[in-house]
Amino acid sequence: MEYIRLTDEEFRTDDSVPYISYFEVDPQNERIGKRQIEVYSSGRIVCVTEEEYLSTVIELVPVPTVEELNQGIWSERQHAECIAKEQFEALWTEHAQ
């Protein structure tokens, strides 16, 4: 698995869109996201399982690589970095319901 932290300063004050997203990505399965943690400007944190995501998605698309996310294609104020599995798991354990 690969773990990514994506911060988008463009959405820091917009509580309708997460401004930090953490992804657990399966690079062996077309880079499909397995779990996601969304952090909103109000401090609200939402954990999304693969099953929840698949039940609402219209089209399944791969999660871009860190390099692709940092090219500024989607936002000039966006920054992605790889994080350790332990960091993702700690957040998931703390906030998943």
ROVOTOR-724514 format. One record per residue (C-alpha): residue number from 1; residue in one letter; x, y, z. Coordinates in nm, 3 decimals, padded with zeros to 5 digits. Last residue first. Layout:
{pos->NUM&code->A&u->X&v->Y&w->Z}
...
***
This chain:
{pos->97&code->Q&u->-01.642&v->00.544&w->01.389}
{pos->96&code->A&u->-01.301&v->00.615&w->01.238}
{pos->95&code->H&u->-01.126&v->00.915&w->01.398}
{pos->94&code->E&u->-00.849&v->00.792&w->01.630}
{pos->93&code->T&u->-00.790&v->00.457&w->01.459}
{pos->92&code->W&u->-00.779&v->00.621&w->01.116}
{pos->91&code->L&u->-00.539&v->00.891&w->01.232}
{pos->90&code->A&u->-00.305&v->00.634&w->01.388}
{pos->89&code->E&u->-00.335&v->00.409&w->01.081}
{pos->88&code->F&u->-00.234&v->00.692&w->00.846}
{pos->87&code->Q&u->00.071&v->00.780&w->01.057}
{pos->86&code->E&u->00.168&v->00.414&w->01.091}
{pos->85&code->K&u->00.149&v->00.362&w->00.714}
{pos->84&code->A&u->00.411&v->00.632&w->00.675}
{pos->83&code->I&u->00.344&v->00.941&w->00.467}
{pos->82&code->C&u->00.400&v->01.023&w->00.102}
{pos->81&code->E&u->00.359&v->01.387&w->00.011}
{pos->80&code->A&u->00.111&v->01.602&w->-00.177}
{pos->79&code->H&u->00.088&v->01.980&w->-00.206}
{pos->78&code->Q&u->-00.192&v->02.186&w->-00.361}
{pos->77&code->R&u->-00.196&v->02.563&w->-00.401}
{pos->76&code->E&u->-00.154&v->02.560&w->-00.781}
{pos->75&code->S&u->-00.458&v->02.335&w->-00.811}
{pos->74&code->W&u->-00.570&v->02.046&w->-01.032}
{pos->73&code->I&u->-00.275&v->02.044&w->-01.274}
{pos->72&code->G&u->-00.029&v->02.188&w->-01.022}
{pos->71&code->Q&u->00.236&v->01.922&w->-01.091}
{pos->70&code->N&u->00.231&v->01.815&w->-00.723}
{pos->69&code->L&u->-00.058&v->01.571&w->-00.768}
{pos->68&code->E&u->00.126&v->01.396&w->-01.053}
{pos->67&code->E&u->00.442&v->01.352&w->-00.844}
{pos->66&code->V&u->00.243&v->01.224&w->-00.546}
{pos->65&code->T&u->00.081&v->00.967&w->-00.776}
{pos->64&code->P&u->-00.278&v->01.009&w->-00.891}
{pos->63&code->V&u->-00.557&v->00.812&w->-00.721}
{pos->62&code->P&u->-00.715&v->00.585&w->-00.982}
{pos->61&code->V&u->-01.067&v->00.648&w->-01.110}
{pos->60&code->L&u->-01.390&v->00.460&w->-01.041}
{pos->59&code->E&u->-01.683&v->00.633&w->-01.209}
{pos->58&code->I&u->-02.018&v->00.706&w->-01.048}
{pos->57&code->V&u->-01.902&v->00.674&w->-00.689}
{pos->56&code->T&u->-02.147&v->00.645&w->-00.401}
{pos->55&code->S&u->-02.139&v->00.274&w->-00.303}
{pos->54&code->L&u->-01.773&v->00.240&w->-00.398}
{pos->53&code->Y&u->-01.671&v->00.509&w->-00.148}
{pos->52&code->E&u->-01.863&v->00.352&w->00.137}
{pos->51&code->E&u->-01.716&v->00.009&w->00.059}
{pos->50&code->E&u->-01.362&v->00.145&w->00.035}
{pos->49&code->T&u->-01.401&v->00.308&w->00.373}
{pos->48&code->V&u->-01.434&v->00.683&w->00.424}
{pos->47&code->C&u->-01.320&v->00.855&w->00.743}
{pos->46&code->V&u->-01.455&v->01.206&w->00.800}
{pos->45&code->I&u->-01.287&v->01.471&w->01.015}
{pos->44&code->R&u->-01.456&v->01.796&w->01.117}
{pos->43&code->G&u->-01.205&v->02.062&w->01.220}
{pos->42&code->S&u->-01.414&v->02.346&w->01.074}
{pos->41&code->S&u->-01.168&v->02.370&w->00.782}
{pos->40&code->Y&u->-01.239&v->02.011&w->00.681}
{pos->39&code->V&u->-01.017&v->01.702&w->00.715}
{pos->38&code->E&u->-01.096&v->01.398&w->00.496}
{pos->37&code->I&u->-00.953&v->01.052&w->00.571}
{pos->36&code->Q&u->-00.959&v->00.804&w->00.283}
{pos->35&code->R&u->-00.957&v->00.426&w->00.255}
{pos->34&code->K&u->-00.886&v->00.174&w->-00.023}
{pos->33&code->G&u->-00.809&v->00.415&w->-00.307}
{pos->32&code->I&u->-00.752&v->00.246&w->-00.643}
{pos->31&code->R&u->-00.400&v->00.281&w->-00.778}
{pos->30&code->E&u->-00.470&v->00.029&w->-01.061}
{pos->29&code->N&u->-00.477&v->-00.262&w->-00.813}
{pos->28&code->Q&u->-00.107&v->-00.319&w->-00.733}
{pos->27&code->P&u->-00.063&v->00.046&w->-00.637}
{pos->26&code->D&u->-00.330&v->00.008&w->-00.366}
{pos->25&code->V&u->-00.377&v->00.356&w->-00.223}
{pos->24&code->E&u->-00.451&v->00.461&w->00.136}
{pos->23&code->F&u->-00.532&v->00.828&w->00.103}
{pos->22&code->Y&u->-00.519&v->01.122&w->00.343}
{pos->21&code->S&u->-00.704&v->01.437&w->00.247}
{pos->20&code->I&u->-00.649&v->01.787&w->00.379}
{pos->19&code->Y&u->-00.857&v->02.085&w->00.261}
{pos->18&code->P&u->-01.177&v->01.883&w->00.260}
{pos->17&code->V&u->-01.454&v->02.055&w->00.064}
{pos->16&code->S&u->-01.776&v->02.210&w->00.197}
{pos->15&code->D&u->-01.590&v->02.384&w->00.480}
{pos->14&code->D&u->-01.430&v->02.638&w->00.246}
{pos->13&code->T&u->-01.168&v->02.834&w->00.442}
{pos->12&code->R&u->-00.871&v->02.600&w->00.379}
{pos->11&code->F&u->-01.001&v->02.511&w->00.030}
{pos->10&code->E&u->-00.735&v->02.681&w->-00.182}
{pos->9&code->E&u->-00.474&v->02.564&w->00.069}
{pos->8&code->D&u->-00.500&v->02.213&w->-00.077}
{pos->7&code->T&u->-00.318&v->01.953&w->00.134}
{pos->6&code->L&u->-00.276&v->01.595&w->00.014}
{pos->5&code->R&u->-00.128&v->01.330&w->00.247}
{pos->4&code->I&u->-00.052&v->01.003&w->00.070}
{pos->3&code->Y&u->-00.011&v->00.643&w->00.186}
{pos->2&code->E&u->00.096&v->00.363&w->-00.049}
{pos->1&code->M&u->00.000&v->00.000&w->00.000}
***
